[in-house]
Amino acid sequence: MTQRTPVLVDCDTGIDDAMALLFLLASDGVEIVGVTSVFGNNTAAQCAINSLRVLELAGRTDIPVAIGAEKPLVGEVTYLATHVHGSDGLGDAGLPVDVAAQPSTKTAVEFIDELAERYAGELRILAIGPLTNLAHALDQIPGLVGKVRDVVIMGGAADAPGNQSPAAEANIIHDPEAAQRVISAGWETTLVPLDVTMREILTEDHRDRLAVAGVPAASFVAAATDFYFGHYGMDSFGRRSSACHDALAAGVLTGEVVPLSAPVIDVVVDCTDGPGRGATICDTRGRYRNFTGTSGGNCRVVLETDGTFPDVLVRRLVGAV
């Protein structure tokens, strides 16, 4: 039996984070060894509880969850995305509020330190919220970069427009200074930006297939995305639907999403206070020669996928694959 790859999920558990967690939990090649929460879709404390709710739904109360940062490196929290993810952060879909397990007594940084030491050279990190926990970890854990195999980040926008400002995506604009710290740290990073997540779209047909499957995880996602479709999809696409943000990044991590274009290029985060704050400035000037000859970049940026991931996600959640 092939050894499973240890993965730490750093998240602000809302609806799409929950889909990413459930996708990974049903994936044969990886093992979630821990979850760290961060502010974003809700408070870090509530996102930790939401993670535990999702893990309990999947029968994985053995996976520890640690509470992380409640505010960015600079300034204060500007907003929490309850208008997108519901008052409980999980679409108010009826998932039990009380959970058997409780968050770890360790801080997120302490927990990252522990896992990086235990799985040195093997640990992969899926970062699908603001990058504050990882920035703190880089500053407080000596040699962290060399202990982590790679970091896959859902965030940013290369050539696509932002979703929280004309230039910036939500996870990055919540803490631009942290994002710049993480992307420039020298470890292997992959950015999965809005350029691809907004083109991998869950539809009402997908939701119907989840709803009739008779599988608890699929039923929950169908119920939670009902809220997501109405509040997020109508605003973004003009129809009931949703982008596959965090789950697509999980698919990139597992290798089940094979990008059609993912060059290693220079990425800089705008940390100014102007209208471009939070923008991920990606040097995509090489696209006109298919990025041949590009060298010296600091981040692999996924620029194109084939649009079939929503079907993969649905099959995974209903247990067909």
Secondary structure, DSSP 8 states (H G I E B T S, - for coil): ----EEEEEEE--SHHHHHHHHHHHT-TTEEEEEEEE-SSSS-HHHHHHHHHHHHHHTT-TTS-EEE--SS-SSS------HHHH-TTSSTT----S--SS---SSBHHHHHHHHHHHTTTTEEEEE-S-SHHHHHHHHHSTTHHHHEEEEEEE---SSS--SSSSSB-HHHHT-HHHHHHHHTSSS-EEEE-HHHHTTSEE-HHHHHHHHTS--HHHHHHHHHHHHHIIIIIHHHHSSS-EE-HHHHHHHHHHTSS--SB--EE-EEE--SSSTTTTBEEE--GGGGGTTTT----SEEE--B--S-HHHHHHHHHHT--
